[in-house]
Every structure is written in C-alpha cells, then in structure tokens.
Amino acid sequence: MLSNKVSEIMTTHLITAAVTASVFEVMEKMVAEDVGRIIVTDDDVPVGIFTEKDVLKRVVNSDVQARKTAIKKVMTAPIRAVREETHIIDAFGRMYLAAHPQLGGGAWPGAERDEKPR
C-alpha cells in the first residue's frame, strides 16, 4: 500500500471557499458538506486551508468574531502539495517532517508540483 501513489488515495472532490468569506460562512460550509477542511481560494487559486484544528486553535480559543472576520485571517497558509505520482510513503514523510496533518494532492490544477501555489 505505501508503495502506491498519491493518485490512488487522494481526494478529488475539494470543497473551496473564497478568501473573502467570513469564518462563520466557512464553518457553516464545513458542516453542510461534512468535511474537516476547506481549501481557501483567491480567484480560483488555492492560497490556504481551513481545518477543524484551525477552528479550535484560532477561533474558539480567541476573540475572533466569526461572522465579521475574513477567513484569510485564520486560515493556514501556504498550502503544501505533492504531485499525483508521488509515492504515499514519501508524502507521509513530508507531512511528518513539516508537521502538516493535511497535504494537498494533485487534484487541484496548478497544485501538482512540490512548491507553494502562486
């Protein structure tokens, strides 16, 4: 299994939110879509990710006003991605070394390289 490629296990249905959306709107979308993370985009380019961990650390544990605060103020950025042909064990290694519990795959056009999105 670990010798398989990321393309065999990656998520291809990515839920997104605009960088201008409020924290509340994004959390509502997470509940409606039953997901633990949302890709934050600016003109359809991924610029960050907002996860359940971000909710706990950056919203609940702070004085953020969820209805008034833009998601860009509390999202995690930059997004790290790997190519679809990357072996799973290599992707896990990168996640571990970088302390990233989420690692984007090649399902997003333009995120198919080992670098930060534009």
C-alpha positions as CSV (number, residue, x, y, z in Angstrom):
1,M,0.0,0.0,0.0
2,L,2.7,2.5,0.9
3,S,4.4,1.9,-2.4
4,N,1.3,3.1,-4.2
5,K,0.9,6.6,-5.5
6,V,-0.9,9.5,-4.0
7,S,-3.3,9.5,-7.0
8,E,-4.8,6.2,-5.7
9,I,-5.9,7.6,-2.4
10,M,-6.2,11.4,-2.9
11,T,-9.4,13.3,-2.6
12,T,-10.7,14.6,-5.9
13,H,-13.8,16.4,-4.7
14,L,-12.3,19.5,-3.0
15,I,-14.6,21.9,-1.1
16,T,-13.5,25.5,-1.5
17,A,-14.3,28.9,-0.1
18,A,-13.3,32.4,-1.3
19,V,-10.6,34.2,0.7
20,T,-13.2,37.0,1.3
21,A,-15.7,34.6,3.0
22,S,-16.3,35.0,6.7
23,V,-15.1,32.4,9.2
24,F,-18.7,31.7,10.1
25,E,-19.7,31.1,6.4
26,V,-16.8,28.7,6.0
27,M,-17.6,26.8,9.2
28,E,-21.2,26.5,8.0
29,K,-20.0,25.1,4.7
30,M,-17.8,22.6,6.5
31,V,-20.9,21.4,8.4
32,A,-23.1,21.3,5.3
33,E,-20.5,19.4,3.3
34,D,-19.5,17.2,6.2
35,V,-15.8,17.9,5.8
36,G,-12.9,18.6,8.1
37,R,-11.1,21.1,5.9
38,I,-11.8,23.6,3.1
39,I,-9.4,25.0,0.6
40,V,-9.4,28.8,0.6
41,T,-9.0,30.3,-2.9
42,D,-8.3,33.7,-4.3
43,D,-9.5,33.9,-7.9
44,D,-9.7,30.1,-8.0
45,V,-6.0,29.8,-6.9
46,P,-5.5,27.9,-3.6
47,V,-4.0,30.2,-1.1
48,G,-4.7,28.5,2.2
49,I,-6.6,25.8,4.0
50,F,-9.0,26.0,7.0
51,T,-9.3,22.9,9.1
52,E,-11.1,21.7,12.2
53,K,-7.8,22.3,14.1
54,D,-7.9,25.9,12.9
55,V,-11.4,26.2,14.3
56,L,-10.2,25.0,17.7
57,K,-7.0,26.9,17.9
58,R,-7.7,30.2,16.0
59,V,-11.4,30.7,16.5
60,V,-12.7,29.1,19.7
61,N,-9.6,29.8,21.6
62,S,-9.5,33.5,20.7
63,D,-11.7,36.6,20.5
64,V,-12.4,36.2,16.7
65,Q,-15.8,37.3,15.7
66,A,-16.7,34.6,13.3
67,R,-19.4,36.5,11.4
68,K,-17.2,39.6,10.9
69,T,-13.7,38.1,10.4
70,A,-12.5,37.1,6.9
71,I,-11.2,33.5,6.6
72,K,-7.9,34.8,5.4
73,K,-7.1,36.0,9.0
74,V,-7.4,32.5,10.5
75,M,-6.5,30.1,7.7
76,T,-3.3,28.1,7.4
77,A,-1.1,29.2,4.6
78,P,0.7,28.3,2.5
79,I,-0.7,25.1,1.2
80,R,1.9,22.3,0.6
81,A,1.1,19.9,-2.3
82,V,2.7,16.9,-3.9
83,R,2.4,15.5,-7.4
84,E,-0.1,12.8,-8.1
85,E,2.7,10.3,-8.9
86,T,4.4,10.8,-5.5
87,H,4.6,7.6,-3.5
88,I,2.4,7.6,-0.4
89,I,5.4,6.9,1.9
90,D,7.2,10.0,0.5
91,A,4.0,12.1,1.1
92,F,3.7,10.8,4.6
93,G,7.4,11.6,5.2
94,R,6.9,15.2,4.0
95,M,3.8,15.6,6.2
96,Y,5.7,14.3,9.2
97,L,8.8,16.4,8.7
98,A,6.8,19.6,8.0
99,A,4.3,18.9,10.8
100,H,1.4,19.1,8.3
101,P,-1.6,16.9,9.1
102,Q,-3.1,17.8,5.7
103,L,-1.2,17.6,2.5
104,G,-2.7,18.6,-0.8
105,G,-2.6,16.3,-3.7
106,G,-2.6,16.9,-7.4
107,A,-6.4,17.2,-7.7
108,W,-6.2,21.0,-7.9
109,P,-5.0,22.3,-11.2
110,G,-1.7,24.1,-10.7
111,A,-1.0,22.3,-7.3
112,E,0.7,19.4,-9.0
113,R,4.2,20.4,-8.0
114,D,6.3,20.4,-4.9
115,E,6.1,24.2,-4.3
116,K,3.9,26.8,-2.9
117,P,0.9,27.9,-5.1
118,R,1.3,31.1,-7.0
